Amino acid sequence: MTFPGSVDVAVIGAGAAGLGAAGRLKGSAASFVVLEARGRVGGRGHTVTIDGHPLDLGCGWLHSARQNSWAGVAQSLGLKIDSSPPAWARPALNFPPEEQRAYRKAFGAFEDRLDAAAHGPDRPASDLFAPEDARWRPLLDVFSGIYNGASFEEISVKDYAAYQPTEDNWRVVIGYGALMTAFAADLPVILDCPVTLLDRRNSNLRLLTAKGVLQARSAIVCVPTSVLAEEGLRIDPPLPDKIDAAGALPLGNVDKVFLHLEGAGQFDPDTRVLARTDTTDTGGYTLRPMGMPVVEAYFGGRVAARLEQEGPGAFGAFARQELVEVFGSEFGRRLRPLVESRWSADPFSRGAYSHARPGFSDRRAVLSAPVENRLFFAGEACSPHAFSTAHGAYDTGVAAAEAALEAVGEPVRMARRP
């Protein structure tokens, strides 16, 4: 689309939050545009198709699916949803049943202690480990690395307890990122258009972008906390409270690598494999996700950070080594790396998804608060109970759009659920 000189509402970022905002603005009388730094929409939702198979490098699951707005979007677009149980709800292939039962018992007791502690002063979640957890502490932190993007010692007890998931976890067959792309097809998105400065010194906001200067009556900022904290998007005059809040809600490290698996049919779809349970320096593996002839390997926390620093190809090499240790050297010859993510190295995300540092769980409310009734903030980190999810981001985008419409004088009608 043509770059406009001015709009009523400028949306900065075409990830899940920006798309949620744009979907709500669509059909209103307000003029708006979405400015996206990347050459694609979706942000940390990104599907690549290889050999005809959709592989989600970012978010892949419709968490809390029955109340997930993206599930409603998928259904409205006629896209097929897979509601089969996730791999993590199944027994792991190489994890003795009695040990799995012992781990689940320890994990349940740990979460009970976390829930109880959330009513008191905030502290690191790792404070709630008990002596009897020693056998399972590495595996608990592997879980935290993937679930939170960081180890439990870096996680606020109050923030962890504030997250409110359900047990419904579904998948979009064409991929979560592909769903976002389909949703954005008729939205006014300008790609390859990073915003470097948001000037709020005058009655109209002035946005300096790679494609020119845009004037706007209001703006919805949908960029990751890491970008705000490091002032990749500079706001003038500065907003110290926002920068502080963003820094207290850092994006953790979570990455994936996909490998083609020759002769995959020997395994059932969504077979779960844990390579190690005695160290945090390990990944998790799903063989044949949704029946595809691939291995989906996922890494979180410190091991993900280390492998990112080692450079391209490190995730695939590490995954191959771990799987060979489980299945033998012949298995390694059946594996061929396809694609990997490196979210912390991506200049427009600089990480995976947010967690609150101990003592800073209240910063989500600070981050999401509007400024001067014309500057609004959205994104997964702004969600009080669904942070780290694409649907949490989407819903904050819708809410920010409602506020922006009211601010520019557009009558706000009841939003329809997608």
N, C-alpha and C positions, 0 to 999 in steps of 0.2 A: 504494500500500500504506500501511498505518498506520505511523506513526513509532514505532519500538520504544523502550523505555526503556533497554534494555541488550542487548548481543550479545557473542558470543565474538570475532568479527572484524568490524571496521569497515573498509570499503574507501572511500577518499576519491578520487573521480573515476571517471567511467564512460567514459573514453576507451579506447583499445585495451588499455592495461595493466590498468585496472580491470576491464574485461570479461573479460580473460584470467584475472585472479585470481578473479572471480566464477564463471566457468565451472568452474574447478578446485574451488572451495568447494562448488558445487552438488552435492548428493548425499552430502556428508559429514554427520556428526552435529553439526558445529559450526553454531551460529546466526550469521548474517551479514547485512549490509545494505550496499548501495552508495549513497553520498551524492554526488549530482551537482549542481554549481552551475548548469549550464545547464538549459534546458527540454527538452533532448534528450540522447540518448546519442551516443557516438562521438568526442567531443573534436575533435581536428583531422582526424577523418574525417567528412565532411559531404557528403551527396548531396542536391541539390535537383532536383526534376523540373519542367521547364518545357516546355510544348508536347509533353508525353509523353516527353521526352528526359531521362535521368538525367545530371546534370552534377556531377562531383566537385570541390568547392571546396578540399578538402584532399587527402589521399593518394588516388591514383587507380590505382596500379599494385601488383600482387602481385609485388614484387621478389623475386628468388631463389625463384621460384614453386614449384619442385619440393620445396623444403624450407621453404616459408612456411606457418605454422600456419593463417593465415586462408584459404589455398587449401583446406586440409583442412576447415575449417569450412564454406566455401562448398559443397564437394562433399557434405558430410554433410547440408546443408540442401537439396540438389538444385538449387542455383543455377548458372546457365550461366556458363561461363568462356570468355573470348575469348583464345586463345593466339597470335594473329597477331603478327608482329614489331612492336615499337614504332616510332613515327615517327622517333625519334632514331637508329635503326639503318638508316634508309633515306637515300638521297641527298636533299639539300635541293633544292627546285625551282629556286631562283635562285642556286645556288652552283656555279660552274663545276667540272666533275669534276676537272680538274687541281689546282685550289685545294683541293678537298675532300681529295684524296690527300695534298697537302702538309700540310694541317692535321692529318690523322690521323697522319701520320708524326711531326710535331712533338709532338703530344699523347702518342703512345706513348713517345717518347724522354723527355719530361718525367716521365711516370709511372714509367719505369724509374729515373730519377734519384731520384725520391721514395722508391721502394721501397728503393733502396740506402742512401739517407741515413737511413732509419728505424732503422738499426742503430747510428747514432751519436747525438750529443747532439740534443735536440729543438730545432727552430727553425721560423720561418715557412716554409710551403711555397713562397712566392714567392722565397725564397733560391735555389731550384733552377731558376729561369728562366735560360736561356742566351742569349747575345747573338743567336743565330740565331732565337730565339723572338719577336723584336721585332714582326714582321709579325702574329703570331698571339696576342700577349699579350692584347689586348682580348677576343678570342673565348674564350681560355682562362679569363679571369676571368668572362665571361658564363656559361660552363659552371659554374665554381665557385659563382657566385651562386645558380644553380638547384640544383646538386647539394649544396652545403654551406650555402647561405643567406648566404654572406659571400665576400669576395674571398680569393684565396690568401694574401695577406699576413696575414690574420687566422686562418689555419688551421694547426694543429699538424701537422708532418710525421708524427710517430708516430701521431697519431690517424687521419689520413687513411689511412695504410698499414694500420691495424688493421681497417678496414672490410673485410668479406669477402663481396662480392656474387657471384652467379653470373650467367650470361647469360640466365636464364629470367625474362622479364617479361611477366605476363599481366594481364588485366583481368576484373573481375566485371561482367557485362553490366548488372545493375541498379544498379551503383555500389558503391564500397568502403564509403562511409558507410551505404548501405542494407543492405549485408551485416552491418555491426555492429549496426544497428537490429534486423534479423531475429534475430541471435544473442541479443540482449538481451531478446527478447520475454517469456521466462518467468523472468527473473532479478529478484531483489528490489531494484530501483533506485528511489530517491526523487529526483525531479527538483526543480529550483529550490531546491536545498538546499545552498548554499555552507557550507563549514566555515571559520570564521574563527580558531578557537583549538583547539589540541590540547594539553591540560593533562596532563602526565605526572608530576605531583608525588605522586600517590597510587598505591596498588596497582592500581587500575583506571584506565585512561585515561579522560579526560573530554573529550568533543568538543562545543564550542559551535557550533551550526548555526543556520541561518535558521528552522528548524522546531522547535527545542528542544535540550535537552542529552541527549547519548547517552553512556552508559557502555560501555566495551569492554575486554575482556581484552587484545586486541592490535589493531593497526591497520596497514593497508597504504596508504601514501601514494603516490598516482598522479597528482600534479599536475606541471605543467611546471617546468623549472628556473627560469624567469623569475619564476614565482609564489613559489617557495621563496626565491630570492635577494632578492626585494623584500618578503618576509614577508607576502605576501597570505594565506598560511596561517601563522599565528604558532604556534610551538611553545614551551611554557613548562615547565621552564626551556629556554632557547634551545640550539640545537645549532650552534655557530659553524663546526664543520668542514663541516656540511651546507650552510650558507649560503655558505661560501667555495667549496665544490665546485660548487654550483649557479651561482654567479657566474662561475666559470671555464669553464662549459659553457653559454654563452648560446644563446638561440634566434635563429637568423638570420631574414632577411626573404625569404620566398618567397610569391608571390601569383599568382592566376589571374583572368582575366576571360573570359567566354564571350559571343560575339556570334552572333546568327542571321545566316546567309549565304543571301541569296536566290540561286537558281540554282546551288546548291552542286554539283549533279550534273556540272558541267564538270570537277571535280577528282576524282581517285581518293581513296578513303578513306585517311585518315592521311597526307595530303600534308604534308610538312615545308617550312617557309619560314623562312629567316633574313633579317630585314630589313637588318641591318648586320653587318659583320665588323670594322669599324674603330673601334668604340667600345663601352664597357661600358654606355652609356646606350641600351639596346635590349632588345627582348623576343624570345622564341621563339614560333613559331606552328605549330599543327597544324590543317589544314583537313580537315573531315569526320572527326573522331575517331570510330572505330567506325561510320563511315558516316553519322553524324548531320549535319544541315544547319547546322552551327555551326563557328565558329572558336574554338579553345581557345588563348588567349594566356597565356604564363607569364613571370613576371619574378622575378629574384632579386637579392640583395645590395643595393647602394646605390640602384639605380634603383627597386627595389621599395619601399625605405624612403622615397625621395623622393615617389613617387606616392601612397603611403599618406598622407603628410603633407599632400598637396594636397587630400585629401578624397574623398568618394564621387564616382564618375564619372570620376576621373582616369585610371584604368587603361583604361577603354573609349575615352576620347578619344585617349590616346596610341597605343593599338593601331590605331585607325582611321587616324590620321595615318601611322603606319609602313606599314600595308598599302596606303594610297593611294600612297605613294612607290614601292612595289613594283609595284602593278598599275594605277595610274592613278585619276583622280578618279571615274570611273564606278563603280569597285569600292566606293568609300566609300558610295555611295548604296544599295548592296546589304547593308550592315551595320547591324544593330540590336543595341545592347548588351542583354544578358539579365541577367547577374548577375556580381558580382565578390567576391573575398575581400579582407579586410583583417586578416590574422591578428595583426599587432602591435597593432592597435587593439582587439582582443578582450580584455576584462579577464581572461578565464579561460584564455587561452593566452599572450598577450603576445609572440607570435612564432610561427615555423613549426616548425623542428626544430633540434636542438642540434649544435654543433660545439665542439671543444676549442680554447681559445686556445693559442698556442705555449707550450710548457713545462708544460702542465697536462693532458696526456693521461691521467695517472694518477688524475685526479679522478673518472672514471667509477666506479672501484672504491670510492673514498671515499663517493660519493653512494649507492651501492647497498648499502653495509654496514649490517646491522641494528643497532638500538640496544636494549640491555637485553633482548634476545630477546623483544621484544613490539612493537617499532616497525620496520616493514619498508618498503622503498622500491622502487618499480617505475616503469617508463616507458622510452621510447626512449633517453633519456640514460643510463640505467643499463645498457644493453646493451653488452658489450665489443666486439662485432664486427658488430652489425646496428643500431647507433644510427641515428637519423633515419628509421626505418621503423616501420610499424604492426606488422609481425610481430616486430620486435625488442622493441617495447613489450609485445605480447601474451605473448611467452615470458618476459619478466621478471616479468610479473604472475602467470603460472603458478608460477614458481619462488618468488615471495614468498608465494603462497598455501600452497605446500607447507611453507615454513618456519613460517608462522603456524599451520597445523594442528598441526605438531609442537610448537610452543610452547604451545598451549592443551591439549595432551594427546590430540588426536585421532589415532589410528593413521593413518599416511600409506600409502595403497596406491599401487601403480604407476600413474602417470597414463597414461591412454589418449590417444593422439594423435587429434585431432579428424578 
